[in-house]
Amino acid sequence: MSTNPDFTNPDKSFDYNEELPTDRAQTWILLETYSKIPLNQIETHLKDIRQKTWNVFPYSCIGHWLFLDCVITSLPEYPAIIARVKAGDVLLDAGCAFGYVLRQMAVDGAPATNLIGVDIRQEFLDLGFELFQDKGFEGRFIAADLVNVDPLLNSLLDNLAEIAGTVDIIHAAALFHLFGWDDQVSIGVRFVELFKPGANALVIGRQIADLEPLDPVEHATQGRGWYRHNMRTWQMLWDVVGERTGTRWKTTGVVSEKRGLKDVPGPKAGMSFAVYKT
């Protein structure tokens, strides 16, 4: 499966909301106080950036304004994560898109120099500076593929090799559910390679879930692509990652029924999770 899966649809009638989300307070506060955008200009600014992005990347997350979602701040682990980054731990946001999470964390007290964002598309990273009006942001952004690795090198691609063994915490929101089982294992292995040896390693995030997922083998046999988890299969995945890397992982989280994407078969649910190295 491609590491940049084809979940685009340029037809606005399919996956495009004209109106901004009603739950907008956190975003408005950040753009007004951090980006110094006048309150009466924020809506126009966001619509301009969204349209510019949609013209290149007609993804559902762009059409539905999901890039303005910063759920990490509501997770119970968030205060401890901020404290860890303040104390020197390094956090990587995998699939960071515009880098909203990193800007919010910096505002909440995390040193930007301890924050790294990775996305497969450099254009997203560049648009992030335009969205947040902060060319001087001191966090680091890397355009990189988290799945495909040159088997002849048996290592991360060069742009990720630079940070291999330097990370303590990885945030992965709306990432794993874009891929099939095998690619999810590959992402987990990449994460392990990025963690510091002996680190109090933590993976935290959220994703679309499935209340009754198929067995991974049956799922693949039926030719399905994206694999969505419940807590049982999520632990299974990290058990496989552990076997591949000589590590052990414990998953925790909550799966709740939510409105799902209309093109995703089966029960619809959302999952917030934390994965701890043991």
N, C-alpha and C positions, 0 to 999 in steps of 0.2 A: 504493500500500500504506500502511496506517496506520503511524504512527510509534510506536504502542503495539500491536504485533501481537498477535493473539489466540492466545497460546501457553499459555493457562490451561486447567486441567481440575479442577473442584472434586471430582471423584471420587477419593478417596484411594487406592482400589485400583489406580488407573492410574499415579499419579505421586507417591507419598508414602512415604517411609521413616520408620517410627516410631523406629528406633534412630539414635543419633548416629553420625557417622563414626568409624571406628577411628583414622584418622590425625588426631588432635586436639591434639597437643602444642602447636603454635604458637598455636592459639586459646585453649587453657586458660592458657598463660603470659600472653598479652595480657590476658585478662579478670581473672586473679588479680593481676598486677603493675600493670597500667595502670588497669583499672576498679575494682580493690580489691574484687572479689567473692570471698567465701570459697570455697575450693576445693570444699567439699561442697555449695555452692549453685549452682555453675556449670551443671550439667546441667539443673536445674529452671528456672533463669533462661533458658537457651537454648530449652528446649521451650516455655516460656510466650511468649517473643517470637516464636518460629516459628509457634505456633498463632495468635497475634494477627495476624500477617502473612498467614498462609494464609487466614484468614477474609475478608480483603480482596483479596489477590492470590494465588490458587491457581496459582502458576507452578511449573514443574518445578524451577527453581533453588531455590525455597523448599522444595518437597517433598523434594528430594534433598540438602538442606543445602549446596548449592553456594555459598551466600552466605558460608560459612566458608572458602572457598578463597582463599588469598592467594598465588597462583603467582608474582606479580611478584618476590617475594623470592628465588626460585630462578633467575631469569633472569640470564644473564651480565652484562647491562647494569646490573643493580640497584645495585651499589656505586658506579658512576660517576654514576648518577642521584641517589643520595643526596648525593654530593659536589657535584653541580651545584646541587641545591636548597639545600644548606647555603651555597653561594657566592652565592645570590640568585636562581637561576632559579625560575620558577613552574611547578608541575606541576598539570595538570587531570586528574582521573579521570572519564572520560566513561562514563555509565551506572554510577555509583558505588554504587547501591542503598543499603546501610546505611553505607557509608563505611569499611569495614574497612581497605582499602588505605591510606587517609590516616592512620588511627590507627596502623597498623603503621609507616608511614614516619616519623611523628612520634616514636614510641618509638625508632626506629633513628637518630634524630638530625636529621631534616629539620625545619626550622622550620615549625610549623603555619600561620603567617601566609603562607607561600609555597605553600600547598596549597588547591586548589579541587575540590569535587565537584559534578558535575552529574547529575541524574536527572530523568526526565520526571514522576515522582510525588513530590510533597512529602511524602506519607505515609511513603515509604521514608526520607527524610532525617530526619523526626521520630522514626521508630522507631530510627534509628541512635543518637540520643542516649539513648534508653531502653536499647538493647542495651549500649552502652558506658559508660553512667552518667557522661556527661561533658558536661553542659550548658555548661561553660566552655571547651570545645574551641575553639581560635582559628582553625581552618581555616574556609574559606567554603564554604557549600553553596547551590546555585542549582537551583530546579526549572525546567527548560527543555526545549523540544523541539529536538532536534538536527537534525531533518529539515525540518519545515514552516517556511517563511519567507514572510511576506507579500510577494508579488511586486510590489505597488504601492510598498512601501518599499524593495525591492531591498537589504535589509540583514538582519542578524540580528534576531530578536525582541528587544524592549527588555531583557529580563532577561539575554540573552547579549550584547547590544550593550555592556553595561557592562564586559565583560571582553575585548571584541574587541581584538586587537593587544597583549595583555598576557601571553600564555602562551608557554613555551619547550618544554615536554614534555607530551605527552598519553598517558595510559594508557587503553587501550580493551580490556578483557577481556570476552569473551562478549557483544560488542556487534554487530559487523558481521554476524555469521551470523544475526541475527534478521531481516534485511531482504533485499529483492531488490536486484538490481544497481543500478537507478537510485537507490534510496534510499541505497545505500552510497556512490555517487558524491556525493550531496548531503551526506552526513555528512563525507566527505573534504573537500569544499569548505568546509563549516562549520569544520572543523579549521584549514584554511589561514587563514580569516578570524580565527580566535582567536590564531594565532601572532603574536609580535612581528615587526615588519619586520626582516629581517636576522638573526633568531634562528637559533641552531644547532638547528633544529626537529627533533624526534624524536617519532614515534608508536610506542608499544610495547604489546604485549599478547598475547593468545592467543584462539583461537576454534575452533569445529568446522570441519573441513576436508573436502575430498573429493579422493581420489586421482586421480579422472578426471572433473573437472567438465565439464558441457556448455558449449559456446560460449554466451555471454550471450544472444545473439539467439535461439538455439534454445531455451534455457532459458525465456525469456519467451514464445516461441511456444507452448510446451507448457503454458503457464499455471501454471508453478511459481512459488512465492513466494520463500522463503529461498534465497539463493545462497551456496554454500560453495566455497571456493577451494583450489587448490594454489598453489605459488609462482609458476607461470607466470601464472595468471589474477589473482593478487594484484598482481603487477607491472602487468598490463594495467589493472587498476582505477586504480592510482595514476598511470599514464600518462594516463588520461582526466582524473583530478583535476588533474594538471599542465596539461593542455591547457585546461581550464576556468579555471584561475587564473593562468596564465602562470608556473608554477613547475615544478621538476623534482624527482623523487623516486626513490630507490633502495630496494628492499625486500630484506631478508634474513630468513632464518628457517628453521625446521625443521618438516617435516610428518611425522608418525608415525602408524602405524595404531593406533587405539584403539577401545574399545567405543563405538559410536555410539548416538544416540537411536533408539529403536525405530520412531519414526514418520518417520524421515528416510531417503529412498530412496538407493540407490547406496552405493559404498564408504565406510566410516566412518573418520575420521581426526581428529587434532587438530593444530593449528598454533600454534607460538609465533613471533612476528615482531617485527621492528624496521623502521621506515620512516624513512629519513633524507632531509632536504632537501639537494640537491646544487647 
